[in-house]
Amino acid sequence: MAHFNTTSFIHEPPFPRNYGSEFLLLDRGKGSYLYDTMGKRYLDFGSGIAVNSLGYGRKDLARIAARQMKRLIHVSNLYATEPAVSLAQRIIQDIQAVIPEKQYQAVHFGNSGTEAIEGALKYARRYSANRQGSDHTGFIAFSNSFHGRTMGALSVTSSEKYRAPFAPLIPGVRHLPYNEPEALRAALQEDGKVAGIILEVLQGEGGLNMASPSFISAIQQEAAERDIPIIVDEVQSGLGRTGRLLASPACGLKPDIICLSKPLAGGLPLSATVITDRINVEIQPGDHGSTFGGGPVTTAVALEVWSIINNQAFLSGVRTRAAALEGELRKLAADFDCCGTLRGEGMLLGVPVNLPQDERSNPIKEILDICREHGLLVLRSGENIIRIAPPLTISEKEIRQGVQILRQAITQLHNAKRSS
Ligand SMILES: Cc1ncc(COP(=O)(O)O)c(C=O)c1O
């Protein structure tokens, strides 16, 4: 094995070019911190893109994974295991409690967010084809959406940059403007062959926009009148990120299909596509499947993650810490002319930065690079937004430290731009 203890970066590793050419080499983590191969410490305001919600170096999760690995690692979906059954039961029971209007009945386990979406699209098509006719195959999705990179999920993702090189994608997908109820009503009047409506109520990659109440009520009303399944993508917004189990019930959305992933198994790959009884009854054996999805190791860990996160004391702590983060970021945004109004909710927040960008200079990338030099890892969302999604367990002191580094980075860039 190569030894990397003489460098913090690797250039052009044998990965495909889609991931870029230079990588920070990370070695280990503890709490809210990551350490590179040279031992430099980074406060993590990104948590592996909203995955490591419980922080790093969790011995409790490692013990569960190790115990389960010794006992049984894989059985395929020809058989079931106790952790998978218990997790599915727990997910259904707890989601039912926050969305009592629907009857949730089954969980399909996959391995990633994009797979959760693929399952959702297939289930929605099956439902609509059975109930309305086999020509009901289209999907309504929205501007600034991100649902993943496999062909089905990419088809409902809005960004042309991601879509165009891989056209043709699945036909019949329309991207309507987000938060415009009238556009949705008009589109559904025009096109009666819709199999599903898919949305994020808080858009993680596409700019941290939140669904408005009038938009949600239009979706609810139109979907109910036309018997169209609503798919909610809570891959990024779900599981405590907004200080609640899910973000959608707080917006008044009552989805038929719920997609979860990122933090579900504490950093191990697992996704869940949760469906109601009305969807489940239309599905036939063989309609969908996954070799690894819902294996006993990932589901055993996920059961513990779920119990930790879906606990009222834990969620209320997240809301308190999120309010502190929001307060610090609001102050920061108010102190710089180049910063716009804070967006997002809970521990998924964004600061827009409006500095001129061209082919040679990208201010968000420059801010992220300066932050990294000063020991802070942060994310980007959309074109010009700094996205902050720390571990949900981050302390208020760490929040203040991280925002201070962010402040330093924006000041540094601001001064550099002014003097150039
Ligand atoms: C809202 C949302 N949906 C789906 C995905 C795709 O998840 P994955 O990268 O695990 O396939 C992402 C990933 O960032 C996401 O943020």
The ligand as an ORCA input file, in Angstrom:
! r2SCAN-3c Opt
* xyz 0 1
  C     -31.223     15.759     -2.246
  C     -30.318     14.699     -2.817
  N     -30.862     13.661     -3.452
  C     -30.091     12.676     -3.965
  C     -28.715     12.718     -3.856
  C     -27.880     11.614     -4.435
  O     -27.275     10.890     -3.415
  P     -26.014      9.941     -3.689
  O     -24.859     10.829     -4.014
  O     -25.841      9.180     -2.412
  O     -26.374      9.057     -4.817
  C     -28.113     13.796     -3.200
  C     -26.647     13.882     -3.095
  O     -26.073     14.883     -2.784
  C     -28.928     14.812     -2.665
  O     -28.419     15.864     -2.025
*
